[in-house]
Amino acid sequence: MSRGRASRAAWIAVRGVISGFLYYLVYVIALPLLATAAGTQQAPAPPFASKEYLAYLAVLTALGAGAALARGTPAALPLNILTSIVSWLLAYTLLTGGILHGSLGDTTVTVDIRPLLYAALILGLLYSTASGLESMTTNQ
């Protein structure tokens, strides 16, 4: 492998790792923190060093790196879609299926955010599909 090709592959892998880390920040850290800030009881602030959250980070980082390295190949499309689905499933799980409960004084409040979660899934899948198809048709 030539030096230029190796450095390009390394840069693509770094971009993939960063992409996976960003998915982790949004779906595993930010969404539960926002739900906690909104007063829900089911989505506690994540312990950033717990084994469960480190496993999420590892999976999303590996998927991001794999999708970035597969760019321009037929494997790009399924990896992009898989990354989107896994991220959504994590958010769905961490947000207790989209039904959030909280309390305001003596009143218990229930908020159904399932339509937002499903819209995020559909938009994520559309973006992942378009991105995967685009990367398969262009040479980089």
KOLTIKE-952451 format. One record per residue: residue in three letters; x, y, z of N, C-alpha, C in turn. Coordinates in Angstrom, 1 decimal, padded with zeros to 4 digits. Example, Ala and Ser with C-alpha at 12.3 -4.5 7.8 and 13.67 -1.06 7.14 Angstrom:
! KOLTIKE-952451
[Ala [013.2 -005.7 007.8] [012.3 -004.5 007.8] [013.2 -003.3 007.8]]
[Ser [012.8 -002.2 007.1] [013.7 -001.1 007.1] [012.9 000.0 007.9]]
This chain:
! KOLTIKE-952451
[Met [000.9 -001.2 000.0] [000.0 000.0 000.0] [000.9 001.2 000.0]]
[Ser [000.6 002.2 -000.9] [001.5 003.4 -001.0] [001.2 004.3 000.3]]
[Arg [002.2 005.1 000.5] [002.1 006.0 001.7] [000.9 006.9 001.6]]
[Gly [000.6 007.5 000.4] [-000.6 008.3 000.3] [-001.9 007.6 000.5]]
[Arg [-001.9 006.4 000.0] [-003.2 005.6 000.2] [-003.4 005.2 001.7]]
[Ala [-002.3 004.9 002.3] [-002.3 004.5 003.8] [-002.8 005.7 004.6]]
[Ser [-002.2 006.9 004.3] [-002.6 008.1 005.1] [-004.1 008.5 004.8]]
[Arg [-004.5 008.2 003.6] [-005.9 008.5 003.3] [-006.9 007.5 004.0]]
[Ala [-006.5 006.3 004.1] [-007.3 005.3 004.8] [-007.3 005.6 006.3]]
[Ala [-006.2 006.1 006.8] [-006.1 006.4 008.2] [-007.0 007.6 008.5]]
[Trp [-007.0 008.6 007.6] [-007.9 009.8 007.8] [-009.3 009.4 007.7]]
[Ile [-009.7 008.5 006.8] [-011.1 008.0 006.7] [-011.5 007.3 008.0]]
[Ala [-010.6 006.5 008.5] [-010.9 005.8 009.8] [-011.1 006.8 010.9]]
[Val [-010.2 007.8 011.0] [-010.4 008.9 012.0] [-011.7 009.6 011.9]]
[Arg [-012.1 009.9 010.6] [-013.4 010.5 010.4] [-014.5 009.6 010.9]]
[Gly [-014.4 008.3 010.6] [-015.4 007.4 011.1] [-015.5 007.3 012.6]]
[Val [-014.3 007.3 013.3] [-014.3 007.3 014.7] [-015.0 008.5 015.3]]
[Ile [-014.7 009.7 014.7] [-015.3 010.9 015.1] [-016.8 010.9 014.9]]
[Ser [-017.2 010.3 013.7] [-018.7 010.2 013.4] [-019.3 009.3 014.5]]
[Gly [-018.7 008.2 014.8] [-019.3 007.3 015.8] [-019.4 007.9 017.2]]
[Phe [-018.4 008.7 017.5] [-018.4 009.4 018.8] [-019.5 010.5 018.8]]
[Leu [-019.7 011.1 017.7] [-020.8 012.1 017.6] [-022.2 011.5 017.8]]
[Tyr [-022.3 010.3 017.1] [-023.6 009.6 017.3] [-023.8 009.2 018.8]]
[Tyr [-022.7 008.8 019.5] [-022.7 008.5 020.9] [-023.1 009.7 021.7]]
[Leu [-022.5 010.8 021.4] [-022.8 012.1 022.2] [-024.3 012.5 022.0]]
[Val [-024.8 012.4 020.8] [-026.2 012.8 020.6] [-027.2 011.8 021.2]]
[Tyr [-027.0 010.5 020.8] [-028.1 009.5 021.2] [-027.9 009.0 022.6]]
[Val [-026.7 008.9 023.1] [-026.5 008.2 024.4] [-026.4 009.2 025.5]]
[Ile [-025.8 010.4 025.2] [-025.6 011.4 026.2] [-026.6 012.5 026.2]]
[Ala [-026.7 013.2 025.0] [-027.5 014.4 024.9] [-029.0 014.2 025.1]]
[Leu [-029.6 013.2 024.4] [-031.0 013.0 024.5] [-031.4 012.6 026.0]]
[Pro [-030.8 011.6 026.6] [-031.2 011.4 028.0] [-030.9 012.6 028.9]]
[Leu [-029.9 013.4 028.7] [-029.7 014.6 029.5] [-030.8 015.6 029.3]]
[Leu [-031.3 015.7 028.1] [-032.4 016.6 027.8] [-033.6 016.1 028.4]]
[Ala [-033.9 014.8 028.4] [-035.0 014.3 029.0] [-035.0 014.5 030.6]]
[Thr [-033.8 014.3 031.1] [-033.6 014.6 032.6] [-033.9 016.0 032.9]]
[Ala [-033.4 016.9 032.1] [-033.6 018.3 032.3] [-035.0 018.7 032.2]]
[Ala [-035.8 018.0 031.4] [-037.2 018.2 031.3] [-038.0 017.7 032.5]]
[Gly [-037.3 017.0 033.4] [-038.0 016.5 034.6] [-038.5 015.1 034.5]]
[Thr [-038.1 014.3 033.5] [-038.5 012.9 033.5] [-037.7 012.1 034.5]]
[Gln [-038.3 011.1 035.0] [-037.7 010.2 035.9] [-037.1 009.0 035.3]]
[Gln [-037.5 008.6 034.1] [-037.0 007.4 033.5] [-035.6 007.5 032.8]]
[Ala [-035.2 008.6 032.5] [-034.0 008.8 031.7] [-033.0 009.5 032.6]]
[Pro [-032.3 008.8 033.5] [-031.4 009.4 034.4] [-030.1 009.9 033.6]]
[Ala [-029.5 010.8 034.1] [-028.2 011.3 033.5] [-027.2 010.1 033.5]]
[Pro [-026.7 009.8 032.3] [-025.8 008.7 032.2] [-024.5 008.8 033.0]]
[Pro [-024.1 007.7 033.6] [-022.8 007.7 034.2] [-021.8 007.4 033.1]]
[Phe [-021.0 008.4 032.8] [-020.2 008.4 031.6] [-019.1 007.3 031.6]]
[Ala [-018.8 006.7 032.7] [-017.7 005.7 032.7] [-018.3 004.3 033.0]]
[Ser [-019.6 004.1 033.0] [-020.2 002.8 033.2] [-019.9 001.9 032.0]]
[Lys [-019.8 000.6 032.3] [-019.5 -000.4 031.2] [-020.5 -000.3 030.1]]
[Glu [-021.8 -000.2 030.5] [-022.9 -000.1 029.5] [-022.7 001.0 028.5]]
[Tyr [-022.4 002.2 029.0] [-022.2 003.3 028.1] [-020.9 003.3 027.3]]
[Leu [-019.9 002.7 027.9] [-018.6 002.5 027.1] [-018.9 001.5 026.0]]
[Ala [-019.7 000.5 026.2] [-020.1 -000.5 025.2] [-020.8 000.2 024.1]]
[Tyr [-021.7 001.1 024.4] [-022.4 001.9 023.4] [-021.4 002.7 022.6]]
[Leu [-020.5 003.3 023.3] [-019.5 004.1 022.6] [-018.7 003.3 021.6]]
[Ala [-018.3 002.1 022.1] [-017.5 001.2 021.2] [-018.3 000.8 020.0]]
[Val [-019.5 000.4 020.2] [-020.3 -000.1 019.0] [-020.5 001.1 018.0]]
[Leu [-020.9 002.2 018.5] [-021.2 003.3 017.6] [-019.9 003.8 016.9]]
[Thr [-018.8 003.8 017.6] [-017.5 004.2 017.0] [-017.1 003.2 016.0]]
[Ala [-017.2 001.9 016.3] [-016.9 000.9 015.3] [-017.8 001.0 014.0]]
[Leu [-019.1 001.2 014.2] [-019.9 001.3 013.1] [-019.6 002.6 012.3]]
[Gly [-019.3 003.7 013.0] [-018.9 004.9 012.2] [-017.6 004.7 011.5]]
[Ala [-016.6 004.0 012.1] [-015.4 003.8 011.3] [-015.6 002.8 010.2]]
[Gly [-016.4 001.8 010.4] [-016.7 000.8 009.3] [-017.4 001.5 008.2]]
[Ala [-018.4 002.3 008.5] [-019.1 003.0 007.4] [-018.2 004.0 006.6]]
[Ala [-017.3 004.6 007.4] [-016.4 005.6 006.7] [-015.4 004.8 005.8]]
[Leu [-014.9 003.7 006.3] [-014.0 002.9 005.5] [-014.6 002.2 004.3]]
[Ala [-015.9 001.9 004.4] [-016.6 001.3 003.3] [-017.1 002.3 002.3]]
[Arg [-016.9 003.5 002.5] [-017.4 004.6 001.6] [-016.9 004.3 000.2]]
[Gly [-017.8 004.3 -000.8] [-017.4 004.0 -002.2] [-017.6 002.5 -002.5]]
[Thr [-018.0 001.7 -001.6] [-018.2 000.3 -001.9] [-019.6 -000.1 -001.6]]
[Pro [-020.1 -001.3 -002.1] [-021.4 -001.7 -001.8] [-021.8 -001.8 -000.3]]
[Ala [-020.8 -002.0 000.5] [-021.0 -002.2 002.0] [-021.4 -000.9 002.6]]
[Ala [-021.2 000.2 002.0] [-021.4 001.5 002.6] [-022.9 001.7 002.9]]
[Leu [-023.8 001.3 002.1] [-025.2 001.4 002.3] [-025.7 000.7 003.5]]
[Pro [-025.4 -000.6 003.6] [-025.9 -001.3 004.8] [-025.3 -000.8 006.1]]
[Leu [-024.0 -000.5 006.1] [-023.3 000.1 007.3] [-023.9 001.4 007.7]]
[Asn [-024.2 002.3 006.8] [-024.9 003.5 007.1] [-026.2 003.3 007.7]]
[Ile [-027.0 002.4 007.1] [-028.4 002.1 007.6] [-028.3 001.5 009.0]]
[Leu [-027.3 000.5 009.2] [-027.1 -000.1 010.5] [-026.7 000.9 011.6]]
[Thr [-025.9 001.8 011.2] [-025.5 002.9 012.2] [-026.7 003.7 012.6]]
[Ser [-027.5 004.0 011.7] [-028.7 004.8 012.0] [-029.7 004.0 012.8]]
[Ile [-029.9 002.8 012.5] [-030.8 001.9 013.3] [-030.3 001.7 014.7]]
[Val [-029.1 001.4 014.9] [-028.5 001.1 016.2] [-028.6 002.4 017.0]]
[Ser [-028.3 003.5 016.5] [-028.4 004.8 017.2] [-029.8 005.1 017.6]]
[Trp [-030.7 004.8 016.7] [-032.1 005.1 017.1] [-032.6 004.1 018.2]]
[Leu [-032.2 002.8 018.1] [-032.6 001.9 019.1] [-032.1 002.2 020.5]]
[Leu [-030.8 002.8 020.5] [-030.3 003.2 021.8] [-031.1 004.4 022.3]]
[Ala [-031.4 005.3 021.5] [-032.2 006.5 022.0] [-033.6 006.0 022.4]]
[Tyr [-034.2 005.1 021.7] [-035.5 004.6 022.0] [-035.5 003.9 023.4]]
[Thr [-034.4 003.1 023.6] [-034.3 002.4 024.9] [-034.0 003.3 026.0]]
[Leu [-033.1 004.2 025.8] [-032.7 005.2 026.9] [-033.9 006.1 027.2]]
[Leu [-034.8 006.4 026.3] [-035.9 007.3 026.5] [-037.2 006.5 026.8]]
[Thr [-037.0 005.2 027.3] [-038.1 004.4 027.7] [-039.2 004.2 026.7]]
[Gly [-038.9 004.0 025.5] [-039.9 003.8 024.5] [-040.6 005.0 024.0]]
[Gly [-040.2 006.2 024.4] [-040.9 007.4 024.0] [-042.0 007.9 024.9]]
[Ile [-042.2 007.2 026.0] [-043.2 007.6 027.0] [-042.5 008.1 028.2]]
[Leu [-042.5 009.4 028.4] [-041.7 010.0 029.5] [-042.7 010.5 030.6]]
[His [-042.3 010.2 031.8] [-043.1 010.6 033.0] [-042.3 011.5 033.8]]
[Gly [-042.9 012.5 034.4] [-042.3 013.5 035.2] [-043.3 014.1 036.2]]
[Ser [-042.8 014.8 037.1] [-043.8 015.4 038.0] [-043.6 016.9 038.1]]
[Leu [-044.7 017.6 038.2] [-044.7 019.1 038.4] [-045.5 019.3 039.7]]
[Gly [-044.7 019.5 040.7] [-045.4 019.6 042.0] [-046.1 018.4 042.4]]
[Asp [-047.4 018.4 042.6] [-048.2 017.2 043.0] [-048.7 016.5 041.8]]
[Thr [-048.5 017.0 040.6] [-049.1 016.4 039.4] [-048.1 015.6 038.7]]
[Thr [-048.5 014.4 038.2] [-047.6 013.6 037.4] [-048.0 013.9 035.9]]
[Val [-046.9 014.2 035.1] [-047.1 014.5 033.7] [-046.5 013.4 032.9]]
[Thr [-047.3 013.0 031.9] [-046.8 011.9 030.9] [-046.7 012.6 029.6]]
[Val [-045.6 012.4 028.9] [-045.4 013.0 027.6] [-045.0 011.9 026.6]]
[Asp [-045.8 011.8 025.5] [-045.5 010.8 024.5] [-044.7 011.5 023.4]]
[Ile [-043.4 011.1 023.3] [-042.6 011.6 022.3] [-042.3 010.6 021.2]]
[Arg [-043.1 009.5 021.1] [-042.9 008.5 020.1] [-043.0 009.1 018.7]]
[Pro [-043.9 010.0 018.4] [-043.9 010.5 017.0] [-042.6 011.2 016.6]]
[Leu [-042.0 011.9 017.6] [-040.7 012.5 017.3] [-039.6 011.4 017.1]]
[Leu [-039.6 010.4 017.9] [-038.7 009.3 017.8] [-038.8 008.6 016.4]]
[Tyr [-040.1 008.4 016.0] [-040.3 007.7 014.7] [-039.9 008.6 013.6]]
[Ala [-040.2 009.9 013.7] [-039.7 010.8 012.6] [-038.2 010.9 012.6]]
[Ala [-037.5 010.8 013.7] [-036.1 010.8 013.7] [-035.6 009.5 013.0]]
[Leu [-036.3 008.4 013.3] [-035.9 007.1 012.6] [-036.0 007.2 011.1]]
[Ile [-037.2 007.7 010.7] [-037.4 007.8 009.2] [-036.4 008.8 008.6]]
[Leu [-036.2 009.9 009.2] [-035.2 010.9 008.6] [-033.8 010.3 008.6]]
[Gly [-033.5 009.6 009.7] [-032.1 009.0 009.8] [-031.9 008.0 008.7]]
[Leu [-033.0 007.1 008.5] [-032.9 006.1 007.5] [-032.8 006.7 006.1]]
[Leu [-033.6 007.7 005.8] [-033.5 008.4 004.5] [-032.2 009.0 004.3]]
[Tyr [-031.6 009.7 005.3] [-030.3 010.3 005.2] [-029.2 009.2 005.0]]
[Ser [-029.3 008.1 005.8] [-028.3 007.1 005.6] [-028.4 006.4 004.3]]
[Thr [-029.6 006.2 003.8] [-029.7 005.6 002.5] [-029.2 006.5 001.4]]
[Ala [-029.5 007.8 001.4] [-029.0 008.7 000.4] [-027.5 008.8 000.5]]
[Ser [-027.0 008.9 001.7] [-025.5 009.0 001.9] [-024.8 007.7 001.4]]
[Gly [-025.4 006.6 001.7] [-024.8 005.3 001.2] [-024.8 005.2 -000.3]]
[Leu [-026.0 005.5 -000.9] [-026.1 005.5 -002.3] [-025.2 006.5 -003.0]]
[Glu [-025.1 007.7 -002.4] [-024.2 008.7 -003.0] [-022.7 008.3 -002.9]]
[Ser [-022.3 007.6 -001.8] [-020.9 007.2 -001.7] [-020.6 006.1 -002.7]]
[Met [-021.6 005.3 -003.0] [-021.4 004.2 -004.0] [-021.2 004.7 -005.4]]
[Thr [-021.8 005.8 -005.7] [-021.8 006.3 -007.1] [-020.6 007.3 -007.4]]
[Thr [-020.0 007.8 -006.3] [-018.9 008.7 -006.6] [-017.6 008.1 -006.2]]
[Asn [-016.6 008.4 -006.9] [-015.2 008.0 -006.6] [-014.6 009.1 -005.7]]
[Gln [-013.9 008.6 -004.7] [-013.2 009.6 -003.9] [-011.8 009.4 -004.0]]
